[in-house]
Amino acid sequence: MGAAKSKRVPRAVREQQMLDAAVRTFARRGYRAASMDEIAEGAGVSKPLVYLYLNSKEELFSRVIRRESAALVAAVTAAVEPGAAADRQLWSGLKGFFAHTAERPDGWAVLHQQARTQGEPFAVEVAAMRAEIVRFVTVLIGAAAKEAGCDGELADREVAGLAHALVGAAESLAEWANARTADGTSAFGVSGERERPTAKETAATLMNFVWAGLGRLMAGERWAPGG
Amino acid sequence: MGAAKSKRVPRAVREQQMLDAAVRTFARRGYRAASMDEIAEGAGVSKPLVYLYLNSKEELFSRVIRRESAALVAAVTAAVEPGAAADRQLWSGLKGFFAHTAERPDGWAVLHQQARTQGEPFAVEVAAMRAEIVRFVTVLIGAAAKEAGCDGELADREVAGLAHALVGAAESLAEWANARTADGTSAFGVSGERERPTAKETAATLMNFVWAGLGRLMAGERWAPGG
């Protein structure tokens, strides 16, 4: 049935359906255990057609990584208001990030959990995307320090460290907020933590935390080991 | 030479040497690409002796994960001063974490980058260790809120979110601080970021950030989208 149906669908559309099925399968099974049979079935096509269009499992995985990376960067970029104050840019970027990862939890799982550790050439593509986001956040924190008139207070290396901390915090929160049990249902509601937080709530938790911390750092306040 | 030499060394000592070599190889090559030949050579023993003592690559990897997880949890636990104020416990725990990951970058790479995504049963062991650390941090943040007399200000779910954010930030910072180029040298000094930060500097960057942010959150301050 799948093979007959596939003849009427343009190749570009069919390829996106294959990539959609591949994202689901890679996210749930992992790259190594994912089978081309399951991906073909998920896309409603024959396995030979998947090979004809996308060549190999490696190439399919590369295409998935590139598509999901581009979608994530596009979502964050579109969310940010260029020219706004640094805090507003950070807030809108965080909202865009958490909204996108909540909408596409499988894409996020492939980028965050699968692609980074499958060696070359996959890890390099995700590392390049992550480095781009870290650079963007570094610039925002630097700009915020400048707006607050205290760019001397925060050394460059500390700004770079804070950007890495913020990106890691966002990744960990996205993983937590989208946690799923083995049967594919939400991990919230079974673990006693009640409902899954919304993307905006998650963004607000992190933004409050980050901005309050940066505000004090820029004011020259430091935590000191007390009695 | 290795096989002859191995006869004089007690089994327990020899096994630790094999695990040491395995950690290096898994961290550098990844689990799949790591070869038992390289591990045997690194330990200065014959490959059959590695199989005799540790059975299979899967079991070797499991043993490495268990040893490195236990060492990390022990290092953090030993660093924390029980009964101290929450901020002091967090500070000493962070110092312990960054000191340990700086001393054992290969062990950290195996736990953080390899084990989490190699499927069952490896991912489960690392997830259990991570959950234990998140629980500990959740308790500390809850205790800090209580000490500050504002446990009503921070909802339980927000405390859980902050703990996940903090753990993710620490993981990302440890990865950054221990970053290595492909040839095994420090990534600092080539990327224009100068020297590698010390464990204490990294802990201080995160502690300042976290504590200042928590302080403001507990005082009821929230970031609000301005004009």
Interface residues (C-beta under 8 A of the other chain):
Chain A: G30 R32 A33 A85 D87 R88 W91 Q113 Q114 R116 T117 Q118 G119 D156 R157 E158 A160 G161 L162 H164 A165 L166 V167 G168 A169 A170 E171 S172 L173 E175 W176 A177 E193 R194 P197 T202 A204 T205 L206 M207 N208 F209 V210 W211 A212 G213 L214 G215 R216 L217 E221 R222 W223 P225 G226
Chain B: G30 R32 A33 A85 D87 R88 W91 Q113 Q114 R116 T117 Q118 G119 D156 R157 E158 A160 G161 L162 H164 A165 L166 V167 G168 A169 A170 E171 S172 L173 E175 W176 A177 E193 R194 P197 T202 A204 T205 L206 M207 N208 F209 V210 W211 A212 G213 L214 G215 R216 L217 E221 R222 W223 P225 G226
